[in-house]
């Protein structure tokens, strides 16, 4: 390949093309201006989405990456523009999402002088990225960008930031994209050379177990190992439960799927984990929202942990067998040495726990008020469970996990580890660029939507085919729930006012609806679905509803607070 003299700005776009990037999300400013000027030469091949805030840009890149399996890209200027990306980078870091953020920096001679909009962003983001760069020599630019993409997508994926001074963007250099493989200092790729003894020991534990449970995590989706996990479950007759980010890893409709585990997990799932004699953890990290009190977590079980990141082994919960490597590869080695099992008695026990939950489920009760659970259940029914759902953090997030039954991988996009309010709307816009013909629903609270509501303008400008369901209870609902349970109902700064969302929708140029009763839901959803482009629906729900079950922070996993049995079920209470 012949060398071509290009500016640093042009090299950036050429590198993005080489990495198969066709959409970027960003916001221009002085220090990144040369790159935006050069965009005019590439706008026929790379579509730029003008966001309304740099945090929105990173969340859009994140949503695009989660839904497409590709690396998402976001751009910003120096100083406050770059600083606004930090929350999005931390969100992607906690949830292992591959994004590359490219930021402009003040000219090299001005670095260290406290110049206008100067900030050491490459230093500031070290804790919330896999790696960050400050490029000081144009000859390193192309190689650095290629490295950034390699790091973002390799091993346990994550975010990378590349900071590029303004004068370097304007400098010319002979461009040649590096074709040779990137070898990084200290690079120690996972070789998946699991020793035979560990596999045999794991197989023996599975064969001898009487009360086994599979813990299905996000790593299943990252590895594309859903088929293998289902085979493990069926071959071993092993019920499974999933983490929030593991939703959709195994079809919710599968007979052996018990539902979500953890703080707001299913009654049956949490009980089964605590009573199990074997836990098989697949691509999950035993975080605090999953385990409850680690000192009493599943004390009588042996534990097998399959994980690509060795730093997660024995970090939170000690395990008996560690299988470090890509989950799909590990399971393909384990499955052939497993015998067919039957655990009928154990499955029957779990079925009884499931029946207990039915008498407490708000979905099975006749109610006068509209409840968030009913809204989400009806959205699930009206979309035939076939939508991509992007949720924010709060009560509505947990209700989505409980009542939207995901049968397909990568159809729930949500902020799990960091718990970022304001994530869902921009992330859904990002996801719309890789799923143009798919229903995309945003499940968001009245508190969360107001954090990034300006991105409605972006949704309209791009005609993003997203439907926004605001679960409006007039409170910061999850915080209020904690205040009610643990702070004697002192609702300190949790009541929150909202604008008129229908009028606001009209102001932004999209259709808006308001729903106050359950019979209205199907018709409004059908009408929303019939409109190509963004639509907002406000659901005015019961203000003081609670998300059940709930494991108080630090409590034993089976010490759940359950919804009281409704009057109509008390005669048949078990």
Secondary structure, 3 states (H helix, E strand, C coil): CCCEEEEHHHHHHHHHHHCCCCEEEECCCHHHHHHHHHHCCCCCCCEEEECCCHHHHHHHHHHHHHHHCCCEEEEECCCHHHHCCHHHHHHHHHCCCCEEEEEEECCHHHCCCCCCCCCCHHHHCHHHCCEEEEECCHHHHHHHHHHHHHHHHCCCCCCEEEEEEHHHHHCEEEECCCCCCCCCCCCCCCCCCCCHHHHHHHHHHHHHCCCEEEEECHHHHHHCCHHHHHHHHHHHCCEEEECHHHCCCCCCCCCCEEEECCCCCCHHHHHHHHHCCEEEEECCCCCHHHHCCHHHCCCCCEEEEEECCHHHCCCCCCCCEEEECCHHHHHHHHHHHCCCCCCHHHHHHHHHHHHHHHCCCHHHCCCCCCCHHHHHHHHHHHCCCCCEEEECCCHHHHHHHHHCCCCCCCCEEECCCCCCCCHHHHHHHHHHCCCCCCCEEEEEEHHHHCCCHHHHHHHHHHCCCEEEEEEECCECHHHHHHHHHHCCCCCCCCECCCCCHHHHHHHHCCEEEEECCHHHHHHHHHHHHHCCCCEEEEEECCCCCCCCCEECCCCCCCCEECCCCCHHHHHHCC
